[in-house]
Each structure stands twice: as structure tokens, then as C-alpha cells.
Amino acid sequence: MARTEQREIATKNGHTVSSTFYFPDIEMKGAILIVPAMGVTQAFYAPFAAWLTTHGYMVATFDYSGTGLSQTGHLRDARVTITDWADFDCTAMVEAMSNKANGTPLYWIGHSLGGQLIGMISNLHLVTKAFSIASGSGYWLDNVPSLKWRVWWLWFFVVPLTTRIYGYFPGKRLRKVGDLPSGVINQWRKWCLNPHYMVGAEGQKTRDKYRLVSTPIYSFSFTDDELMSKKNIDSLNSFYPASTIQVNRITPEEIGTQRIGHFGFFNVKFEQSLWASHLLPELH
């Protein structure tokens, strides 16, 4: 079992982010920040984080403000957006990890939304290499065909109605994504309705941030992803013209399994295939 510490990381907008630090028992090779998907709490990534420590990496997981262990008070009172998650939560976590890295490389592993936010981080220069796992643009007309009618219903009916009634998005009750602050779900809706996702919805300043990213990015995507199509993946990668992007699109068959999907990468059953054979060689 990895040695862990629970830490509250202060952000510059006055919030605290609940995080878990995992420490290796062997000489530290580097530090890895795991940046979560929308509506996914840090506990989901615990087995993966613990495994990384056995290979010499210090790892941190965390919950965005207003979610998981970082939720304080009622969600209807949470005044937070996805931009706040990037500008304050992620930036604070990168700084905290950089301070603990002891001069070793710092890596960003972002799942879904966590991979989308790479271009919004002001201190990304501290990151040696970024990994996006099942990350693509969320533009709804580029979604896989089976998803389009459901997201139409979500964005044009469910989200506007429920957030008006509850003051937040009651995703757990609806079995969709998870409970989210109104500012988060409304901004995400705006992104997903724009053909250029966040760089279109947020304007030129955000577009320029993505264009200037030079940090190398390694993109993992999966042909059976039920949420992200290849068009979604390619669209997100196109936001980074100055970055070197290595694309690894994986079929379940090539690793001897029937299914990977949007969340499967972090399943411990892929320890030898996806983790050891595909990810580990790129951590250098």
C-alpha cells in the first residue's frame, strides 16, 4: 500500500481543494498530477495513483471546488465555474506538486475534462509533459451518433430546467454526470453548444492560450469510447498548433479485451496493458 497524506490546498480565490498525495517507497523519479473528469471524484483514481508509486512517482489526486471532498456547504451556494477550476484549483495543484517534485519532472495526466483544461493553466510551464486520456472537444454535434439525441435532451431541456429549479445541477438524482454547481454546468453547456468548444465559447483570449501551449502532449483515445468520437479527439488536439502531440488511438482488440470505453483506462485490469505497456514508457 502506498503511503498517503490528505492535504487541503489553498487557492488564490479563497477556496481550498481537497487532495490526496501518494508517496513512493523507492527513489522518486517524478511527480504526477491526476486531473479528474467532470463529475468524477478523486477516489476513482486511487488504484492507478497507488500503482504509479510502485514505479517511483509521487502522485496527487484532487476534487474540484464544489465537488467531492472539496464541496463545502450546499451546492446551490457554490459560486464556481470550470474556468475557476482551471485558473485556481489546477494552478494551485500544479504549484503544490512542483514544490514537492524536488527537481524531478512533473507530469499532468488529465482524464476527459482534465485533458481539456491543459491550455487554460497559467503555470503549465512547470509541467514536463501532459497526457490527455479520453479527452476531446465536447461539441455535441461531433459526439458519437448514439449520444447525440441524449445530449440534445440534456442541453436544451434538462439542464436549463433543473438548474432553474434546484439552483445547481442534480446529476446524481438524474443519473447524469453527477451533482455540479450551476456555474459549472452552465459554462459546460455553453462550450458543448459551440463548434469550437471552449476556444470558441470563451473568445480570442482563451483561443490564444491554447495556441501558445508548447508543452508536449500525449493523447490516448479509444475506438469504443461511448462519449468521445474521433472527431471530438481531433478537434481538441487541433487547438494546440505549437505543441508536439503524440496520438495513440487504441482498439480493445489490440490489448486483448472486449471493452475500454471512456472510463476503462483507469481500471486496474489494464495494469499490464495500458498502464505498463502504453503509459509507463512515455514517462521519461
N, C-alpha and C positions, 0 to 999 in steps of 0.2 A: 504494500500500500504506500502511495506517495504521501509525503508529509505535506500538510496543507495548513494555510492560515486564512482566516476570514478578515477582510480589510474593508474599511469604509474610505473611499477615495473622494476627497473634496473636489468639486468642480468650480469653475470661475463664475458660474451663475448662481452660486449659493446652495446647490444641491449636494447630496452625497450619493455615490454609486457603490452598491454592494458588490464586492468582488471576492473571488477565491484564488489564492496563489498556491501553486503546486511546485514543490521543490525536488530536484533530483538528488539521489543519494550518491551519485557519481559526479565527476568533474563537469561543470556546466559548459555546454557547447554554445548555447544561445538562449534567447528568451522568445516566447511565442505568446502573442495576444490573440485569443479566440473571440471574434466579434459575432454576436448572435444574429439569427434570422428574426424577422418580425414575429412577435408573439411566442418566441421560444426562450425559455429561461435557461440560466447557466447550468443547471443540474443535468440537462440533456447532454452536455459536452463533457461531463466529468470522466467517463471511462476513457475517452480519447485523450483528455488532458493528462490523466494518470499514466497512460501508455507512453506519451511523449516524454515524461520524466525519466522513464527507464532507458531512454536514449540520450539522456544528458541535457534535456531542455527544462528551464524554468517556464512555467505556463501560468497564465491568468485567464480566468473567465469572469464575466460580469453580467449584470442585468441593467438594461437601460433605465433611466429615470422614469418612474411611474409604472414599472413592470417588475414582476418577481419580487426579490428581496429589496429592490430599490424603490418599491412603492411605499409611500408614506401618506396616510390619510386616505380619503375617498378619491376615486379616480375622477369623479366629476369636478373636483377641485384642482386637478393637476393641470398646470399651465406649461405644457411642454410640446415640442414639435420634433419631427425627425431631424430637422436642421440643428436643433438643440442637442440631440443625441450625438450628432457628428461634431459640432463645434465645441461642446463642453464635455460630454461623457467620454467619447472616444479619445479626444485630445488629452483629457486628464489621465486616461488609462495608458495611452502611449507614453506620456511623460513619466508616469509611475513605473512602467516596465523598463523604460530606458534608464532610469536611475538605478534600477536593480540589475541591469544586464552586465555590469562590470566590464564594459568594453567589448562584450561579445555581440554577435549580430542579433538584431531584433526583427522578428517576422510577424506579419499580420496574416491571420487565417480568418477570412470572413465568409460566413455561410449566408447565402441568399442576400438579404438586406445588408448584412455585414460586408459582403463583397461589393455591393453597390456604392457604399459610402466612402470608398478609398479616396476618391477625388475631392472630397469635401474636408479632408483632415488638414489642419493648418501646420501641424508638425510632422507631416508624412516623411520629411527628410530624415527623421530618426529611424525610419523603417528600412531595413536592408532589402527586403523582398516581400511582396504581398501576394497572397493566394486567395482567389475567389472560388468558392465551392458552390456549384449550382446557382450561380449569380448571373442575372441578365436584366435587361430592361423589363419593367412590369407593364409596358404598354399593352392594354387589354386586347387590341385587335391583332397583336402579334402572338398572343397566347396560343397554346395548343388548342385544336378545334374543340375537344371535349370540355374545355374550361370556359370558352367564350360566353356561352349563354349564362353560366353561373356568375361570372364577373359582371356581366351586364346587369343582372338582377342585383348583385351586391352594390355596385357603384351608383346605379341610377334609382334604386329604391330602398334597399335595406339600410345602407349607411346613412343617407340623409334622414330617413325616418327615425331610426333607432337612436342616433346621436342627439337628435332634437328632443326625443322623449326622455332619454336617460342622462344626457349630459356627458356621456362617454360611449364608446362602442362596446356593447355587451357580447363580445365574441364567444366567450365560454358558453353562455346560455344558448347562443345560436349555433354553436359548434363550428365556428368560422374564425380562424386565426388565433383568437384569444382576446381578453379584455384589453382595450387600448384607450389612452387619453384621446379626447376629441380632437385636439390639435394634431396628433399623430395621424389618426385615421383620415382626417380631412385633407391633410397635406399629401398623404399617400394616394388618396383618391385623385387629387389634382395631378400628381405625377402620372398615375396609371391611365389617365384620360388623354395625356399628351403624347403624340407620336415620338417625341424625343425625351420622354420620361423626365427626370429631374433637370437635365440641362436645358430642356425646352420650357418646362413649367416655371423654373426659378430664374430664368433670364441669363443675359450675357455674362454676368459676373461668375455665376456657377459654371457655365459652359467653359469659360476661360480657365477656371481652376482645374477642370478635368484635362483640358488641352495642355496644361503645363506640367502635368504629372510625368516624371521621368523614372520613378521607382519601377523596377521590373515587376511584372505581374504574371503569375501563372494561373491560368484559368482551367479549372476542372468542370466539365459538364457531362451530362449523362443522357443517352439517347432515349431513355424511358422516363425522363423527368416529367411528372404529371402537371407541373406548373410552368416550367420554362422551356420554350421551344428553342430550336437552333437560331431562329431569327431574333428572339429575345437576347440570347447569349451574344450573338454577333453585334447586335445594336449596342449593348453596353460596352463591349470591347472597342468599338469604333469611337467612343468618347475620349480615348487615350492615344492620340496620334503621336505623342512624343515618348511614349513608353514602349519598351520591348515586351510584347505579350506572347507567352508560350501557351498554346491552346492544346488541351488534352481532352478530347471528346471520347468517352468510354461507353462501350456497349456492355450490357450484363453478360453476354456470351463470352466476351474475351477474358473475363475474370472468373468464369465458371459458375455464374449464379443466374437465377431467373429474374431477379429484380434488384435495382438500386434505388431509383426514384429520386425525389427531391431531398429526402431526409436520410437516405440509406448510408451515405458516405460515413457517417459518424457511428454506425452500428459496429460493435466490437467483432462481429463475424467477418468484417473486412480487414482485420488487423494485418493479416499476411499479404493480402492482395492490394487493396487501395492504400492502406497506411504504409506498410513496409516497402512494397514494390514500386508504388507510384509517387507517394508524397515524400518519403524519407530521403531518397536520392537528391531531391531538389532543395533540401535544407542544408545549404553549404554556403 
